[in-house]
């Protein structure tokens, strides 16, 4: 290009525009288009998120805020909001001299006992069943069979097992036993554990089966060529590979077990005595039998904090073990 025209070029209108200025104008227009596209994408993203956000606010955030407000008042289920109580509903739970506190901690102990028994079973049995189905033919059929009880409601499960384990129920009749499954300990807890395991096994089995199916085939083939038995393969290859999924199952089983209500309420009524009355049952009775919704809400939030602490502890413990 000639020296006279090296620093300037003619625009479409025939006006001389310095080359750097033209580049700046073009760059500015490109930036403006980019910003418009960015705003459009931003609005599209919010449009997709908005329905979920509204549902979250309406069905999660608002009830939590309302529940906190109830727990800070002497709220009666019949007359509605009463005088402001502040933290009294919470401090009473940590005062052992009050009947509410004694019942709360006693039922928390019952719930912890059930969690301690059921959670290991709700992980170990579905994991073993998932591995056996993985090795067996007709995998789809067995998955359907084990998953079928999940389709029942908690009420149906409680009524079914109350019928089976009654004093003159099918179990005692067919096996020739005289065990008072539902009205004596430790059989009452054993009955609830059996019903819960039978009902929820399918969900955890499907989760663990999916995890086992994702194990690399090369690891299994190498262990098989080395002469590993099915049990050795399960212990040394399968279990280490499914640790992250096991954490999910254990945390979910802990949350579900802490919320035990229907099986205990229908099968044993909390008996014998109050030995199978869980924390969820006492919260329900406080709120809807005694109509003390303020105290019931406070108990529910304390229970939620306990569950959160247990979940974090389980996650930290299993994760630390998996990183070793």
C-alpha positions, 0 to 999 in steps of 0.5 A: 500500500502506498505511504499516502494511503497507509494510515487512512482508507475510504469508508463506504461513503467515501469519507477517509477514516483512519484505519485504527478508528475503523477497527475500534468502531467494529470492535465496539459493535462486536462488544455490543452484540456480545453484551446483548447475547449475554443478556439474552442468555442470562434471561433465558437461564432465569426463565428456566430456573424461575419455575423451580425457584417459585416452587422452592419458595412456596413449598420449602422456604415459606414453610420453613420460615412459618415453622420457625415463627410457630416455634417462637410462639405458644401456638395452639392448633385450635386457637392459632398463634399465642404469646411470643415465647422466644427461645423458651420452646427450645430451652425447655427441651434441654431442661431434663426436669420438664416432661416434654424434655424427658419424653423427647430424649427418651424417644430420641434414644428409641429412634437412635436405636432403630437407626443403629440397627436398620441403617447397616442392614439397609446398606448391607442387604441391598448391596449383597442382593444387587451383587447376586442379581448382577451375577444371575441371569434374568436380571430384569425379572429379579430387579422387578421382584425386589423393587415391587414392595417399594410401590406400596404405601407406608400404611399398606406396609404397616397393615400387611406386616401387622397381619403377618406378625400378629399373635395368630398371624401367618408367620406364627401359624405357618411356622408353628411359633408362639412369638408375641412379635408386636407386643414384647421386646426385642421382637417389636423392634425386630418386626419393625426392622423386618418390615422396613427392610422388606419395604425399602430394599428395592430402592437401595438395591437399584442404586447399588446395582447401578453402581456395580454395573459401572465397575470397569470390566477390566478390573473384574476380569483381572481379578477373575484371572487371578483366581478370585472367588465371587466373595473375594471379588465382592470384598476386594473389587466391588466394595472399594469401587462403590464407596461413593455410592454407599455413602449416598445410600447410608445417608439416605437410609439414616434420614429415612430411619430417623423419620420412622413413623408409619411402621411403628404407629400402625404395627405396635402403636409405640408399644409395648409401653412407649419402647417403640415410640419414635421422635417423629411419633412424639412430635406428631402427638405433641402437635396434633393430640396435645395441639401444642404446635409451638413445641412440636415445631421446636422439636422438629427443628432440633431433630433436623439439626441433629440429622444434619450433624449426623449426615455431615459426620457420616460423609466425613468419616466415609470420605476420609476412609475412601481417601486412604 
